[in-house]
């Protein structure tokens, strides 16, 4: 196989078969494996240069490609050249078309507004994974664990904190989709944002309805292509654990790096973050209780002491409020993006596993093709030997036939002489012909009980099977040649898929790396800013000096040092 070329489909827009045309689309596998390129004009100048937080504080925004032809209104809005943003403005409880209530999220994309529940977000993502098996599809928030359902039971789906967290992370998912150079052009995503389209209708119409059950036996560049299903059916279905004879070092390095990245995120960083968040939460709760206690205590005192205790309680309350704000910032700008990137690590692992299976598929198809070619050579060799043997036997029969004809001429003359003699001297014919008696069954070779049925079954099977070796050999040659032809087509398609998958996955990994660096940078800056704001606590009005504080000595012209003198208290000064 030729060396892989670095074909980056993310540099320009990709021509994609949309829902309304993909049912009749056909892909010519003889064309280059790279996706066709569409020309773009220069984008119009954005009216504003502001950069609001997106998808959440700590995420990187890239300029969106501009195009002039659109498939729908949502596509035109997404590629208008402006700094667009999809918002989830509300979460409503409803039981529409369902026997039990559920939470639906109100999505606003420009002037369009629609509602979707969590399961529909999940189906959107799962179908995009099948439509684009070589791209990094952004994650959605994880489902609730069994422990959450066990603790909260029926109220698990109505948890306000869970709903608020899902709103933020689902909005992040949608905005990452709008900023992706390829996924933002998918018409299925456009219809998801359109409030006038039924999502059930989208799931039962092309291209979603044309998706195969096994994406390994479909083209990588367009899994909905129906024109080459017979050729892909000949491809094997390897496992992710199958080793490679000639692995690509680039993707081996990517696997090692991804495993390390996932180990850091899902291991120490998330554990320490959860522990830190819990301790900050306990700290805030303790200050809330302490502030309430001090405020209550101030009501039992009078004068300056009551004022001092009350203002101390206010300071503790301010610490509680600033700590609560710090917790919210850390949750939104650090903990949630951190969990999202741990999900990204799992997604990249699956993406590399898909590419690994495609490579194994190519090598296994090569092995099968070589084995079939060797088998065909053996069959053709046997056929040539059989023909030479048959020609040799034919020449032997011709020579024996000529010799027998030369010997038969004097015998015919003798036969005619004997016939004339018999006519002259006739003799009486015998009255009957002697037949020897039937010997009967052989007592030594007596059949065992039940052997008659087995012999009959064997005779029947031999009758059903083609026992002619010449016919079987020729049929085997014909079938092997047909299999070789199918495997050659399958190997060609597998080579194209491997080349396309390698180039596209590598390009998307490069894009993701740039996004990750920018996101983690903004996450760390946001964390530092949150801690800085927490340190700037609200100022409390000045508390009057305590009665025991030493006043300035105006008589001596010296000022008090500010330290309390214990002897002054004892002496009553």
ROMIKE-334004 format. One record per residue: residue in three letters; z, x, y of N, C-alpha, C in turn. Coordinates in steps of 0.02 Angstrom, whole numbers, plus 50000, padded with zeros to 5 digits. Example, Ala and Ser with C-alpha at 12.3 -4.5 7.8 and 13.67 -1.06 7.14 Angstrom:
2
ala503905066049716503905061549775503905066049835 ser503545064249888503575068449947503945064550002 
END
This chain:
573
unk500005004249940500005000050000500005004450062 unk499645002250113499615006150173500285006150209 unk500375011050250500995011450289501035005650337 unk501635003250348501744997450392501594999450464 unk501284994850499501144995950569501664992450611 unk501824995250667502304992150713501944987050755 unk501934980850730501614975450766502164971050795 unk502254971150859502804967550891502544960950918 unk502694955350884502444948950908502844946250967 unk503364949850987503784947351042503544949651110 unk503044953851111502794956051176502384950651210 unk502094946351170501694940851198501844934551162 unk501574929151186501684922551157501314921851091 unk501574917951045501284917050979500974910150974 unk500374909750948500064903250936500384900150875 unk500674894350883501054891250829500784884250817 unk500704882350753500504875650736501074870850749 unk500964866050793501494861450810501464855350764 unk501934850750776502014845150730501394840850726 unk501044840050782500484835450782499854838350753 unk499844844850740499234847950714499334851650649 unk499944852850630500064857350573499874854050507 unk499814847450504499654844250441498944845850419 unk498504847150466497814848650448497634855950459 unk498124859850477497974866950491497884870850427 unk497474875750430497364880250373497364887450399 unk497634891750361497694898750381497224902850338 unk496804906850369496344911250334496694917850320 unk496844919050256497224925050239496814931350248 unk496164930750257495764936750269495824939150340 unk496114935050384496214937150453496774942150457 unk496834945750512497394950550519498054946850515 unk498564950450487499204947250475499594946050540 unk499424949450593499784948350655499614941550683 unk500084938150715499944931650744499454932250801 unk499034927250812498554927550867498924927850934 unk498604931050981498914932351046498594927751099 unk499024924951141498784920651195498864924351261 unk498364923751302498384927051367498804923051415 unk499164926351458499604923051507499424925451577 unk499524921051623499474922951693500154925151717 unk500164928151775500804930451802501234924551820 unk501884924851805502324919151819502434918451894 unk502534912351916502674911351987503354914052005 unk503454915552066504084918352089504624913052084 unk505194915052058505754910452051506044908952120 unk506224902652133506484900952199507154904052214 unk507504906152162508164908952174508274914752126 unk508654919452147508804925352106509504925052077 unk509844919452085510524919052059510504919151983 unk511044921351954511084921951881511734918851857 unk511744912251844512364908951822512534911051751 unk513154910051731513344911751663512934908051611 unk512644911851564512214908751514512124913351455 unk512074910851393512264904251371513004902751382 unk513404908051385514094907351404514264913751441 unk514814914051478514984920351511515004926051461 unk514574930751469514534936351423513904936351382 unk513374932851405512744932651368512184935151413 unk511674937751382511134941151418510544936551426 unk510274936251485509684932151498509084936751507 unk508534934751476507904938351483507404933851517 unk506944936651557506444932451590505994929151539 unk505864922751550505454918851504504714919751521 unk504304920151468503584920751477503294914351507 unk502814915151549502494909451582501834907951548 unk501684901551540501054899551511500804893351547 unk500164891951537499844886551575499684880551532 unk499654881151465499514875451422500144873551385 unk500304867151384500934864751357500794859251307 unk501244858651257501164853451206501524847051226 unk502014847451271502384841451291502754843051356 unk503104838051381503474838851443504044843751438 unk504384843951379504944848651372504684855851371 unk504104856851341503804863451340503624865751411 unk503364861251450503194862851520503824864551559 unk504364860851548504994862151584505284868951564 unk505264870551498505544876851475505164882851501 unk504514882151510504094887851531503834886851602 unk504234883651643504034882651712504124888951755 unk504444893951727504564900051765505224900051802 unk505564894351804506204893951837506764895751789 unk507364896551817507944898451777508254892051748 unk507954889451694508174883051666508774884151622 unk509154878651612509744878951571509854872151539 unk509974871951475510134865851439510894864851441 unk511104858851457511814857451464512024852051414 unk512634852751387512954847351349513494844651395 unk513354838851424513774836251478514354832051454 unk514324829651391514864825351368514854824951292 unk515414822651264515484821351192515774814351185 unk515404809951151515594802951146515734801151073 unk516204796551065516354793850999515974787350989 unk515584787050935515174781150922515124779950847 unk514894774050830514774772250759514084769250751 unk513614771050795512934768350792512594770550728 unk512314765650692511954766750628512384770350577 unk513034769250579513494772450532514084767850519 unk514354768250460514934764150442515584767150468 unk515584773550485516184776850510516034780050578 unk516524780650622516394783650687516274791150682 unk515904793750730515754800850733515674802850806 unk515644809450818515574812150886514844813950898 unk514574811550953513894813250973513924817051039 unk513484822051046513484826451104512894824651149 unk513034823651213512524821651261512204827951289 unk511544828651278511174834651298510734832851357 unk510744837151408510324836151467509874842251474 unk509224840951470508714846251478508244844151534 unk508374846551594507984844451651508124837151668 unk507604833151668507684826051683507734821851619 unk507754825051561507814821451497508524821851471 unk508744816551439509414816351411509394813151343 unk509724816251295509734813751227510414814951197 unk510534811951138511174812651104511054814651032 unk511444819351008511394821650939512094823150912 unk512184821850849512814823550816512764830450784 unk513334832850760513354839650734512874840550675 unk512844835650631512404836250572511674836950592 unk511474834150648510784834850670510654841850698 unk511144844750732511084851750751511004856050689 unk511384854450638511354858350576510674857750543 unk510394851750541509724850850511509184854350552 unk509264854350619508784857950661508774865250643 unk509354868250639509394875350625509134877050554 unk509324872950505509104874450436508344874050430 unk508034869350465507304868750461506964874350500 unk507264876550554506984882250590507024888650548 unk507554889350509507614895150464507044895150413 unk506844889250390506294888850342505614889750376 unk505554887150437504924887850473504804895050495 unk505344898550512505284905450536505744909950495 unk505554911550433505994915550390506054922850411 unk505664925050460505704932050482506024932850551 unk506334927550577506644927850643507394926750637 unk507764929350686508494928450689508624921950726 unk508774916650688508924910150717509644910150741 unk509784908550805510474908650829510924904050788 unk511574905750783512034901650743512304895750782 unk512574890950745512934885350774513674886150754 unk514134882750787514844883450768514964881550696 unk515434884950665515574883950594515874877050582 unk515794874750521516114868450502516864869450496 unk517214863850496517934864150487518094866150415 unk518644869650408518864871850342519234866150307 unk519334867150241519704862150203520424861650228 unk520684867350252521364867350278521434862950340 unk520904862950383520934858650442520954851250422 unk520554849450372520564842450349521224840750315 unk521514845650280522144844350246522714843350295 unk522704847250351523244846750400523164840550444 unk522544839650470522444834250518522184827850486 unk521914828350425521664822750387521164818750428 unk521294812350441520794808050473520654810050545 unk521114813650578521034815450648520674822150656 unk520444825050602520144831750606519514831650649 unk519104826350643518484825950682518604824050754 unk519204821850771519344819650839519774824650877 unk519844830650852520244835750884519914837750950 unk520274836951005519984838251071519784845551079 unk520204850051054520054857251060519424858951020 unk519354856050960518764857350919518144854650953 unk518174848750981517594845751014517384849951075 unk517874852151114517714856351173517404862951151 unk517654865751097517374872051072516664871051047 unk516544865651012515864864250987515384862951045 unk515614859651096515184858451154514944865151183 unk515404869751192515214876151221514744880051175 unk514894880251111514494884451065513824881151049 unk513794874551047513154871251037512714872051099 unk513004872051158512624873451218512364880551217 unk512784885251194512554892151187511964892651139 unk512004888951083511454888951034510804886451065 unk510834880851102510234878051132509944882751184 unk510364885951223510104890351275509834896851246 unk510114899251192509814905051158509124903251131 unk509044897051108508394894851084507884894751142 unk508094892251200507634891851256507424898751281 unk507834903951269507674910551292507314914851240 unk507234912151180506894916051128506134915851141 unk505794921551136505074921751153504634917751106 unk504864916251046504454912450998504744905550985 unk505394905250973505704898850956505654893851013 unk505624896051074505574891451131504904887751132 unk504414889951093503764886751091503694881951032 unk504204881350990504174876950932504234869650953 unk503754865550932503744858550953504314854550921 unk504564856650864505144853350833505744853950880 unk505834859750910506384860650958506274856451020 unk505664855951043505514851651101505684844351087 unk505514842051028505664835051010506414833851002 unk506774839050983507504838450979507804837251048 unk507504840151100507754839251168507494832951201 unk507024829651170506714823651200507114817551179 unk507354813751227507754807851212507354801951186 unk506694802151190506284796551168506024797351097 unk506234802551062505984803950995506564803150945 unk506434799650890506924798950837506944805250794 unk507544807950785507604814050746507434812750672 unk507584806950647507394805250578506644805350570 unk506284803050620505554803350617505294810550617 unk505624814850655505424821950656505524825050588 unk506074823450554506214826450489505724824150435 unk505414818350445504944815650394504214816250416 unk504074820550463503394821650485503244829150485 unk502604831050485502434838250487502694841350552 unk502884847750550502834852350494503434852350447 unk503974848750466504574849050425504444846150356 unk504054840850351503924837750287503484842050241 unk503144847050269502704851450230503054857750206 unk503684858650223504034864650203504124864950127 unk504014870750096504094871350023504834871850005 unk504974870649941505664871249917505884878549915 unk505414882949899505564890049894505134893749944 unk505434896549997505044899850049504774906550026 unk505024909149969504744915449943504044914449916 unk503864908249898503194906749873502784903049925 unk502844905449987502474902650043502314908250091 unk501804907550133501644912950181502204914050230 unk502344920250246502874921850293502704919650363 unk502064919950382501874918350450501814910850461 unk501734906950407501674899650414501844896450346 unk502494895150333502684892450268502404885450253 unk502144881950304501874875250292501144875350271 unk500834881250265500134881650245500054879450173 unk499614874550163499504871650096498894874450061 unk498504878750094497874880950066497944886350013 unk498514889850011498584895449965499174894449917 unk499354888249903499934887049860499804889449789 unk499184888649764499034890749696499104898349688 unk498894902049739498954909349734499684911449739 unk500074908149782500784909949788501184907849727 unk500924902949689501284900849628501304906449577 unk500824911049579500824916549531501314922049548 unk501614921849608502094926949628502764925949593 unk503114931249576503774930549545504304928449596 unk504874926549571505434924449613506024929249602 unk506024934949636506534940149622507204938349652 unk507724941749629508394940949657508514946249710 unk509024945249750509184949949803509474956449775 unk509724956249713510024962349683509514966749648 unk508884964649645508384968549610508234974949649 unk508254980849616508144987149653507414988149669 unk507294992349720506624994149741506455001149718 unk505835002249698505615008949680505485013249741 unk505175010049791504995013749853505255009749913 unk505905010149927506185006349984505975009350051 unk505995005250102505835007350170506485009850203 unk506485016050225507105018950252507345015450315 unk506875012650354507075009150415507545003350399 unk507364999550348507764993650332508394995550292 unk508375001050257508995003550227509505005350281 unk509265008650334509715010250390509955003950424 unk509514999050430509724992750462510264989250421 unk510194989350355510704986250312511374989850319 unk511364996450320511985000250328512314998650395 unk511914998650448512194997350514512464990150519 unk512104985350490512324978450493512974977450454 unk513034980750397513664980250358514254983150397 unk514144988750431514674991650471514854987050530 unk514344984350562514454979850618514844973650597 unk514644970750539514994964850514515714966550494 unk515814972450465516494974450445516944975250506 unk516684977850560517094978650621517254971850652 unk516754967450655516864961050688517304956450648 unk517114955150585517494950450544518144953350519 unk518234959950525518844963050503519334964150560 unk519384970250586519904971750636519844967750701 unk519234967050729519184964050795519384956750795 unk519134952850748519314945750747520044944750729 unk520304948750684521014948050665521464949750724 unk521314955250758521724957150816521644951950871 unk521054949350880520944944250932521354938050917 unk521344935750856521734929750838522484931050848 unk522714937050828523424938550836523604939050910 unk523174942050950523294942651022523314935751055 unk522834931451037522824924751066523454920851048 unk523684921650987524284918150967524894920551007 unk524924927051018525504929751056525464927851129 unk524874927751158524814925251226525004917951230 unk524814914051180524994906951179525754906051174 unk526074910051132526814909651127527134911951192 unk526844917051223527114919451286527074914051340 unk526504910651344526434905251393526924899551378 unk526994897751315527454892351297528174894151314 unk528374900351302529054902551319529164902151394 unk528664904151434528744903751506528764896551531 unk528394892251497528424885151516529124882351505 unk529424884051449530104881651435530614884951482 unk530524891451496530994894851540530944892151611 unk530334890951635530264888151703530574881251709 unk530474877151657530784870451659531544870951659 unk531814875751621532544876551618532814878851685 unk532494883651718532724886051782532674880651836 unk532144876751834532084871451883532634866151873 unk532794864851810533344860251798534014863051820 unk534104869551809534734872751829534824872751905 unk534274873351942534324873552015534574866952043 unk534484861552005534714855052029535474854452026 unk535784858651986536514858451980536864862852030 unk536494866852068536774871352117536604868952187 unk536924871852235536814870052305536734876352346 unk536464875352406536414880852452535874885752433 unk535994891952453535494897252442535404898852368 unk535934898152328535874899452257535384894652224 unk535414888252242534954883352215534234885052234 unk534144887152298533474888952321533204895052282 unk533634899952272533424906052236533234904452164 unk533644900352130533494898552060532854894452057 unk532754889952105532154885752104531524890052114 unk531564894852161530974898952173530844903652113 unk531374905752078531264909652017530914905451964 unk531124899251958530784894751911530064893651930 unk529924893251996529224892652017528814898751999 unk529124904652005528774910751985528614910751910 unk529094908351870528974907951798528424902851784 unk528424897251819527884892251810527204895151829 unk527194899151882526554902251901526314907051847 unk526784910651817526594915051761526324911051703 unk526634905251689526394900951635525684898551649 unk525554896351711524894893751728524374899351726 unk524534905251751524054910751750523924913051678 unk524444912751635524354914651565523914909551529 unk524004903151546523574897951516522854898951536 unk522744900551600522064901951623521774908151587 unk522194913251578521974919151541521774917451470 unk522164913151437522004911051369521334907451366 unk521204903051414520564899451415519984904251425 unk520074909051471519534913951482519414918251420 unk519944920451387519864924451327519544920451271 unk519714914151266519414909951213518664909051224 unk518464907551286517764906151300517344912351306 unk517614917651336517214923451353517294929351305 unk517774928851259517864934351212517894931951140 unk518354927351124518444925351054517834921751027 unk517564916951065516974913151041516354917551035 unk516174921651086515604926151076515714931151019 unk516334933251009516464937850954516334934550886 unk516554928350879516424924650817515674923350809 unk515334921950865514614920850862514254927050836 unk514474932950857514134939050834514324940750762 unk514904938650739515034939350668514574934850627 unk514404928950654513894924750622513214927950625 unk513044931050681512404934550686512344939950633 unk512904943450619512884948650568512694945750500 unk512974939950483512804936650419512074934350419 unk511834932050476511134929850480510664935750469 unk510824941450499510394947450491510404949750418 unk510984949250385511014951050314510534946750273 unk510524940250286510064935850250509334937450267 unk509214939250329508534940950349508294947250313 unk508724952250309508544958350274508484957150199 unk508884952450172508824950750102508154947350088 unk507924943150134507264939950126506714945250125 unk506754950050171506254955250172506284959550109 unk506894960750084506974964450021506654960749963 unk506744954149960506434950249906505674950349911 unk505414950249972504694950649981504424957449957 unk504794962649969504594969349945504624969649869 unk505164967049840505224966849767504664962649737 unk504504957149770503964952849748503304956649745 unk503184960649795502564964649797502554969749740 unk503104973249728503114978249675503074974949606 unk503404969249596503364965849532502654963249519 unk502314960949571501624958649562501174964549545 unk501294970349575500924976349557501024978149483 unk501654977949461501794979549392501454974649344 unk501484968149361501154963149318500404964249315 unk500114965849372499384967049374499194973149332 unk499574978449337499434984449297499514983049223 unk500034979149205500134977449134499564973249108 unk499324968449147498764964249125498124968249120 unk498024973049164497424977149159497444981549097 unk498014984249080498084988049018497964983548957 unk498224977448960498114972848905497374971248897 unk497034970248954496314968848951495944974848922 unk496124980748940495794986648911495884986948836 unk496484985448811496604985448739496184980048705 unk496154974148734495754968748704495014970548704 unk494764973248759494064975148762493914980848713 unk494384985348705494294990748656494264987948586 unk494704983248570494674980048504494024976348494 unk493784973148548493154969448543492574974248529 unk492564980048563492024984948551492054987648480 unk492654989048454492704991548386492484986248336 unk492664979948349492454974548303491694973848303 unk491384974648362490654974048364490324979948328 unk490584985948336490304991648299490374990648224 unk490954988148202491044986848131490574981548106 unk490474976348147490014971048126489304973548122 unk489094977848170488414980648167488334985148106 unk488854989048090488804993348031488744989247967 unk489164983847962489114979447904488444976047900 unk488164974247958487504970947958486964975747932 unk486994982047954486494986847929486584987947854 unk487194987847828487304988747756487034982847716 unk487124976847742486864970947707486104971147705 unk485784973347758485044973647759484794978647708 unk485114984447702484894989447653485004987047582 unk485564983847568485674981247500485194975747483 unk485014971547531484544966147519483854968947501 unk483634974347534482984977347518482984980347448 unk483514983547427483554986447360483554980947307 unk483904975547319483934970147270483254966847263 unk482874966347316482214963247311481744967647270 unk481794974347276481354978747237481524978547162 unk482154977547145482364977047076482224970247046 unk482144965347087482044958447062481334957247038 unk480824961247056480134960047036480024960946960 unk480224966546927480144966946853480564961846817 unk481124959746843481534954746809481174948046807 unk480804946446860480444940046861479884939946807 unk479554945846797479034946046745479334945046676 unk479914948146663480244947246598480464940146588 unk480674937046642480914930046636480334925446618 unk479754926646647479184922346630478984923246556 unk479024929446528478864930746458479354927146412 unk479984927346428480494924046386480414916546388 unk480214913746445480124906446449479544904246405 unk479014908046404478444906146361478634906746287 unk479054911446269479274912046200479714906246180 unk480134903946224480574898346209480184891946199 unk479644891346237479234885346228478904885346159 unk478714891246135478414891646069478914890446014 unk479544892546021480054891945969480674888345998 unk480654881546001481234877846028481804877945978 unk482424877846005483034877645965483464871745987 unk483884868845940484294862945959484834864846009 unk484964860146057485484861146108486164859546079 unk486694862846101487364861146077487554854246102 unk488004850946063488184844046080488654843746139 unk489054848846151489534848746208489664855946231 unk489914856246294490084862746323490814864046313 unk491004870046291491704871846277492064873346342 unk492654870146355493084871346414493754873746389 unk494014879346416494674881746394495214877146420 unk495774876646384496324872146406496654874846468 unk496944870146509497304872046570497944875646552 unk498054881446581498654885246560499304881946581 unk499304877346633499934874246656500284878546706 unk500854876046730501234879946781501514886246752 unk501514891246794501784897646774502554897246774 unk502874898246716503614897646715503954903046756 unk503624908646768503954914146805503964912546880 unk503414909946909503364908346981503524901046993 unk504094898946975504314891946987504534891347059 unk504314886147094504494885047164505194882447170 unk505544884747221506224882347233506204875447263 unk506734871747255506754864947285506664865247361 unk506244860847388506124860647459505564865047483 unk505304869347441504764873747462504114870047471 unk504044864447438503434860647447503354858147518 unk503904855847548503874853447617503714859147665 unk504034865047653503904870747697503184873147691 unk502914873147629502224875147620501744870247655 unk501914863947652501484858947685501514859747761 unk502114861047786502184862047858501814868347880 unk501864873747840501514879847857500764878747856 unk500524875047806499814873547802499574869547863 unk499994864747885499824860747943499794864848007 unk500284869348014500294873648074499714878448074 unk499544881248016498964885648013498324881848029 unk498304875548011497724871548028497664870148102 unk498244869448135498234868148207498074874448246 unk498284880048221498174886348257497484889248241 unk497234893048291496594896348282496724902948246 unk496564903148183496694909048144496114913848143 unk495574911948178494994916348180495144922148228 unk495214928348205495404933848251494884935148304 unk494254934248288493734935548338493774930548395 unk493854924148379493904918948430494534919948472 unk495094921348439495724922448475495664928348522 unk495334933648499495264939648541494834938148602 unk494304934548593493864932948650494194928148699 unk494574923248672494944918748717495474922648756 unk495784927448721496284931548756495974935648812 unk495384938248802495034942048854494874937648914 unk494644931548899494474926948954495094925148994 unk495644923348960496254921548995496554927449033 unk496514933349005496784939149040496384940649103 unk495724939849099495324940949160495494935849213 unk495604929649194495804924549244496484926249274 unk496954928449232497614930249258497564936149305 unk497154941149289497064946949332496774944749400 unk496304940149399496014937749461496544934249504 unk496974930249473497514926849510498014931949537 unk498184936949496498654941949519498374946249575 unk497724947549574497424951349629497474947449694 unk497334940949691497414936849752498144936549774 unk498594935749725499304935549742499544942149772 unk499304947749745499504954249771499254955249842 unk498654952849856498394953349924498824949349973 unk499014943249953499434939149996500134942150003 unk500394944849948501054947949951501064954049996 unk500524957949995500484963750040500454961550113 unk500084956250127500064953650195500744951050217 unk501084947450173501744944850189502244950450203 unk502224955650161502684961250169502554964850235 unk501924965850252501764969150314501974965050374 unk501834958550372502014954050427502774953550433 unk503124952750377503854952250378504174958550406 unk503934964250385504224970550408504144971350483 unk503544970150508503424971050580503804965950622 unk503804959550599504134954350638504894955050637 unk505174956450579505904957350574506124963350615 unk505744968850612505934974650652505904973150726 unk505394969450747505344967650818505914963250840 unk506104958350798506654953950817507324957650814 unk507394962450770508004966550769508054970650833 unk507494973250857507504977050920507694972450978 unk507424966350979507604961551031508344959751027 unk508594958750966509294956950958509754962750979 unk509554968850967509954974550987510034974751063 unk509484973551099509534973451172509984967751195 unk509924962051164510344956351181511074957851166 unk511204961051110511904962551090512234967351139 unk511874972551159512154977451205512334974051271 unk511884969851297512024966451360512594961451353 unk512614957851298513144952751288513824956051282 unk513884961251242514534964451232514764967751297 unk514294970351336514484973151401514784967651445 unk514464961951449514724956551490515374953751462 unk515444953651396516074951451366516654955851387 unk516554962351384517104966851402517254966551477 unk516734965851519516854965151591517244958751605 unk517054953451570517404947051580518134947651559 unk518264951051504518964951951482519364955851534 unk519074961251560519424965151611519544961051673 unk519054956951692519144952751752519684947551741 unk519724944851680520244939851665520944942951670 unk521024948951643521674952251648521844954051721 unk521344955951759521464957551829521694951351866 unk521364945651854521574939551888522264937251866 unk522434938651803523104936751780523644940851816 unk523484947151829523974951351863524074949251936 unk523574946051966523644943552034523974936652032 unk524614936552021524974930252016525064927152085 unk525214920752083525304917252147525924919952183 unk525864920852249526414923452288526944917952298 unk527574919852293528134915352302528444916752370 unk528674911452404529004912352469529594917052463 unk529724920852516530264925852514530944922652504 unk531314925352457531984922952442532474926452490 unk532934922752521533424926052567533834931352531 unk534064936252570534464941652542535114938952514 unk535354942252462535984940252431536564942052478 unk537104938252471537674939452514537984946252503 unk537944948852443538254955352429537824961352450 unk537214959852477536784965452496537054968852559 unk537034975352561537304979252617536834978452677 unk537084976052735536654975252794536534981952827 unk536054981952874535914988152911536514989952956 unk536704996452958537264998852998537005000453068 unk537024995253110536754996253177537185000753220 unk537855000853202538295004953243538145012353233 unk538025014353172537905021453158537175023253167 unk536755017853175536045019253183535695020853118 unk536015019353062535715020652997535555014052963 unk535045014052923534835008052888535075008452816 unk535165002552787535375002252716534805004652672 unk535005007752617534495010452571534195005052527 unk534504999052526534224993852484534564993452418 unk534984998452401535324998252336536004994952345 unk536214991552294536854988052297537424993052286 unk537954992552329538534996952325539094993252290 unk539264995452231539784991952192540464992452226 unk540604997952260541254998852293541314993952351 unk540754992352383540784987552438540984980652413 unk540744978852354540934972452326541674972452307 unk541894977952279542594978352257543064978052318 unk542894981652372543324981952431543244975752475 unk542794971252456542724964952493542314965552555 unk541924971052563541524971752623540884967852617 
END
